Amino acid sequence: MHVLILGAAGMVGKLLARQIAKGAFPVSRLTLIDIAGSSAPTGVEAEVINLDCSGSGAAERIAALRPELIFHLAAVVSGEAERDFDKGYAVNLASTDALLRALREYNVSPRIVFASSLAVFGPPLPDRIPDFFRATPASSYGTQKAMAELLFSDYSRKGFIEAISLRLPTVVVRPGRPNAAASGFFSGIIREPLAGLQANLPVPDSTRVFIVSPMAIVSSLIHAASLPSRKIAGIGPINLPGISVSVEEMLEALRDHAGSSILELISREPDDEIRRIVDSWPIDVEAETATKLGFAANADFQEILKEHIDERASGG
């Protein structure tokens, strides 16, 4: 099977490629595409292509590769999409539309696993989002993801492709350097102090967030790629399971692991725009459909913290 990862240089893309290299499923050809450049993991031969997916001719170049499975992870993240309106729409929506048009033109009908977001939901929100709750995004990023979901659903309905859109919870703890996501501080207040670095908390400790670990997301992507066609036909976007946790609970787990002094590395400088975006997201999600399909989340935040600590210890 020819597998192609769009956004392969991102955190999830790298972890996904690594799991594919370990034999997550049979692959005859692996193509890694990202504007930032990427590198193939050990254990698998891969073609690495530096490409701006929103650039002229990019969609046609991707379609000409004739992939059988596409993991669509490429995106301008939430905070950046809110600050740069044109860039957000160019990358998160227009490039997706162009890709789908090109695949149809080249008569290529892959399965596409699309990384959407729970940011498609917005206030007023219930305490717990049920399956099939209406999408009312309160950010440009959420709007772009919701519009892309509709494109994938319609192209799937017409039989041009076979797509499954996964609405991802906030990913914590993200390894590597901070990014421009509005949710980035949720990882930063854990990742940076554990590395002996300062981190800022721009929202109150009472703030709740619905989260999942990086490896749980990768497992969900792989699971989605492996589901039988009959199980996803006409199913629509899927809310992935996760855990609801407060900032206070996250910091308590960090303190229990590393001692009270580690919390001194966390400053508290409020950011009203970040708080507005974060407060517009769900704090708990039912994910009944996903659970029935075999998707799974972390047991608790302690498990998520341990995953990050083990990843750091292994040099990941």
C-alpha positions as a printed Julia matrix, in Angstrom:
316×3 Matrix{Float64}:
   0.0    0.0     0.0
   1.23   3.49   -0.88
   0.82   5.67    2.23
   1.22   9.44    2.12
   1.44  11.75    5.13
   0.65  15.43    4.64
   2.17  17.46    7.46
   4.81  14.79    8.06
   7.24  17.15    9.82
   4.77  18.01   12.56
   4.76  16.3    15.94
   1.93  13.88   15.11
   3.29  13.27   11.61
   6.68  12.24   12.95
   5.2    9.89   15.54
   2.85   8.4    12.95
   5.71   7.77   10.49
   7.68   6.14   13.29
   4.83   3.76   14.09
   4.37   2.92   10.42
   8.09   2.12   10.25
   7.57  -0.29   13.16
   4.96  -2.2    11.14
   1.64  -0.63   12.14
   0.27  -1.95    8.84
   1.72  -3.2     5.53
   3.32  -0.44    3.48
   4.94  -0.84    0.08
   5.67   2.85   -0.34
   5.76   5.76    2.12
   5.74   9.41    1.08
   6.31  12.19    3.62
   5.27  15.71    2.6
   5.7   18.95    4.53
   6.62  22.56    3.81
   9.2   22.45    6.6
  10.92  19.35    5.3
  10.89  16.02    7.04
  13.08  12.99    7.58
  12.3    9.32    7.21
  12.27   7.24   10.4
  14.63   4.32   10.69
  13.33   0.99    9.5
  11.51   2.08    6.38
  12.38   3.58    3.0
  10.45   6.76    2.35
  10.32   9.52   -0.22
  10.62  12.89    1.47
   9.13  15.85   -0.42
   9.43  19.48    0.7
   6.23  21.05   -0.54
   3.87  23.87    0.38
   0.5   22.12    0.09
  -1.19  25.45   -0.54
   1.18  26.42   -3.35
   0.41  26.49   -7.06
   0.4   23.0    -8.58
   0.9   21.28   -5.21
  -2.43  19.43   -5.26
  -1.78  18.07   -8.75
   1.7   16.93   -7.74
   0.28  15.04   -4.76
  -2.51  13.44   -6.82
   0.0   12.33   -9.47
   1.73  10.22   -6.81
  -1.46   8.11   -6.72
  -1.48   7.32   -2.98
  -3.87   4.66   -1.67
  -3.99   6.07    1.86
  -3.54   9.71    2.87
  -3.14  10.97    6.42
  -4.11  14.64    6.12
  -2.4   16.34    9.08
  -1.24  19.55    7.37
  -2.69  22.68    8.96
  -2.11  26.17   10.23
  -2.73  25.77   13.97
  -5.42  27.56   15.95
  -3.62  30.64   17.25
  -1.89  31.33   13.95
  -5.1   30.79   11.96
  -6.83  33.35   14.16
  -4.05  35.93   13.72
  -3.5   35.38    9.99
  -6.95  35.02    8.44
  -5.78  34.63    4.84
  -3.09  32.06    5.63
  -5.51  29.98    7.69
  -8.03  29.76    4.87
  -5.35  29.14    2.24
  -3.82  26.19    4.1
  -6.72  24.75    6.09
  -9.46  25.04    3.47
  -8.37  26.1    -0.02
  -5.53  23.57   -0.24
  -7.89  20.78    0.89
 -10.43  21.78   -1.75
  -7.66  21.84   -4.38
  -6.41  18.4    -3.33
  -9.86  16.84   -3.58
 -10.38  18.38   -7.01
  -7.0   17.08   -8.17
  -7.63  13.56   -6.88
 -10.89  13.47   -8.8
  -9.21  14.85  -11.95
  -6.47  12.21  -11.77
  -9.03   9.48  -11.0
  -7.35   8.63   -7.68
  -9.67   7.32   -4.94
  -7.69   6.91   -1.72
  -8.88   6.53    1.82
  -8.19   9.82    3.59
  -7.87  10.1     7.36
  -8.39  13.78    8.14
  -7.22  15.35   11.39
 -10.06  17.68   12.3
 -10.62  19.26   15.7
 -13.13  19.66   18.51
 -12.72  23.39   17.79
 -15.62  22.9    15.33
 -17.81  23.26   18.42
 -18.43  26.57   20.11
 -20.62  28.2    22.75
 -23.19  27.8    24.06
 -21.96  24.36   25.04
 -23.35  21.71   27.39
 -21.06  20.34   30.09
 -20.61  17.22   27.96
 -20.8   17.26   24.15
 -22.95  14.39   22.81
 -22.33  12.73   19.46
 -23.85  14.63   16.51
 -23.92  17.93   18.41
 -24.16  20.92   16.08
 -20.94  22.53   14.88
 -20.87  26.24   15.79
 -17.16  27.16   15.76
 -16.05  30.35   17.51
 -12.66  30.65   15.79
 -11.39  30.8    12.22
  -9.5   27.55   12.79
 -12.64  25.75   13.92
 -14.6   27.17   11.0
 -11.96  26.03    8.51
 -11.92  22.52    9.98
 -15.73  22.31    9.89
 -15.81  23.38    6.25
 -13.14  20.85    5.34
 -15.15  18.12    7.09
 -18.11  18.92    4.85
 -15.93  18.66    1.75
 -14.62  15.25    2.79
 -18.13  14.04    3.6
 -19.54  15.19    0.27
 -16.69  13.73   -1.81
 -17.13  10.47    0.11
 -20.9   10.5    -0.45
 -20.29  10.83   -4.19
 -17.8    7.95   -4.14
 -14.81  10.0    -5.3
 -12.81   9.09   -2.16
 -13.31   7.3     1.15
 -12.73   9.75    3.99
 -12.96   9.62    7.75
 -12.68  12.87    9.73
 -11.43  12.58   13.3
 -12.14  15.46   15.65
  -9.03  15.54   17.8
  -9.02  16.7    21.42
  -6.19  18.95   22.58
  -2.93  16.98   22.4
  -0.95  17.02   25.66
   1.97  16.75   26.31
   3.35  17.73   22.92
   7.09  17.04   22.65
   9.5   19.39   20.92
   9.39  23.15   20.64
   6.32  25.29   21.36
   4.08  26.05   18.37
   1.53  28.76   17.62
  -1.5   26.79   18.76
  -3.72  28.58   21.27
  -3.66  25.35   23.28
   0.15  25.14   23.29
   0.49  26.32   26.87
  -1.29  23.18   28.14
   1.79  21.25   27.03
   4.21  24.06   27.89
   3.33  24.15   31.59
   4.39  20.48   31.8
   7.11  20.16   29.16
   9.14  23.26   29.95
   9.34  22.89   33.76
  10.38  19.24   33.37
  13.23  20.53   31.2
  14.14  23.18   33.79
  12.66  26.01   31.71
  10.17  28.79   32.46
   6.6   28.5    31.19
   3.64  30.85   31.25
   0.07  29.98   32.18
  -2.24  32.52   30.45
  -5.55  31.19   31.83
  -6.91  30.5    35.34
  -6.04  27.25   37.11
  -9.74  26.35   37.05
  -9.74  26.14   33.24
 -10.78  22.69   32.0
  -9.71  21.07   28.75
 -10.46  17.82   26.95
  -7.14  16.17   26.15
  -5.41  13.09   24.78
  -1.76  12.06   24.54
   0.29  12.16   21.31
   0.54   8.36   21.08
  -3.19   7.95   21.68
  -3.81  10.23   18.7
  -1.39   8.22   16.55
  -3.15   5.01   17.59
  -6.49   6.57   16.58
  -5.15   7.59   13.17
  -3.85   4.08   12.53
  -7.11   2.55   13.75
  -9.11   4.81   11.42
  -6.97   3.73    8.49
  -7.63   0.08    9.31
 -11.42   0.17    9.78
 -13.49  -1.77    7.22
 -15.24   0.41    4.66
 -18.67  -0.79    5.75
 -18.1    0.63    9.24
 -17.33   4.18    8.1
 -19.7    4.51    5.15
 -21.8    7.63    5.7
 -20.7    7.93    9.32
 -19.61  11.58    9.22
 -17.01  13.23   11.48
 -16.09  11.31   14.64
 -15.49  12.86   18.05
 -12.47  11.07   19.5
 -12.45  10.06   23.18
 -10.21  11.78   25.7
 -10.18  12.9    29.32
 -11.48  16.11   30.87
  -8.95  17.7    33.22
  -8.36  21.09   34.82
  -5.11  23.03   34.78
  -5.06  22.66   38.56
  -5.21  18.86   38.27
  -2.41  18.87   35.7
  -0.18  20.96   37.96
  -0.95  18.7    40.93
   0.25  15.7    38.91
   3.39  17.61   37.92
   4.04  18.53   41.56
   3.49  14.95   42.72
   6.07  13.77   40.2
   8.76  16.43   40.55
   8.11  18.24   43.84
   6.56  21.58   44.74
   9.57  23.64   43.65
   8.96  22.82   39.98
   5.81  24.97   40.06
   8.0   28.03   40.66
   9.0   27.8    36.99
   5.43  28.64   35.95
   4.49  32.31   35.63
   0.94  33.59   35.35
   0.52  36.33   32.76
  -3.09  36.39   31.49
  -3.81  36.47   27.76
  -7.43  37.43   27.08
  -7.38  36.27   23.45
  -6.04  32.82   24.29
  -8.56  32.54   27.12
 -11.4   33.5    24.75
 -10.39  30.81   22.25
  -9.84  28.11   24.87
 -13.09  28.93   26.67
 -14.98  28.38   23.39
 -13.9   24.71   23.23
 -15.7   21.7    24.76
 -14.51  20.6    28.2
 -15.9   17.07   27.92
 -17.05  14.88   25.03
 -19.18  11.75   24.95
 -17.53  10.06   21.9
 -20.0    7.14   21.92
 -19.6    6.42   18.2
 -15.82   6.37   18.45
 -15.9    4.01   21.41
 -18.19   1.6    19.56
 -15.74   1.65   16.63
 -12.86   0.71   18.91
 -11.14   4.06   19.44
  -9.63   4.48   22.9
  -8.29   7.28   25.1
  -5.87   7.52   28.0
  -7.01   6.31   31.42
  -6.05   9.52   33.25
  -3.62  12.43   33.22
  -1.01  10.48   35.17
  -0.8    8.09   32.21
  -0.34  11.03   29.84
   2.39  12.5    32.04
   4.19   9.15   32.23
   4.08   8.81   28.44
   5.82  12.17   28.1
   8.42  11.41   30.76
   9.2    8.03   29.17
   9.45   9.66   25.74
  11.93  12.23   27.07
  13.95   9.51   28.79
  14.19   7.55   25.54
  15.43  10.62   23.67
  12.26  10.92   21.59
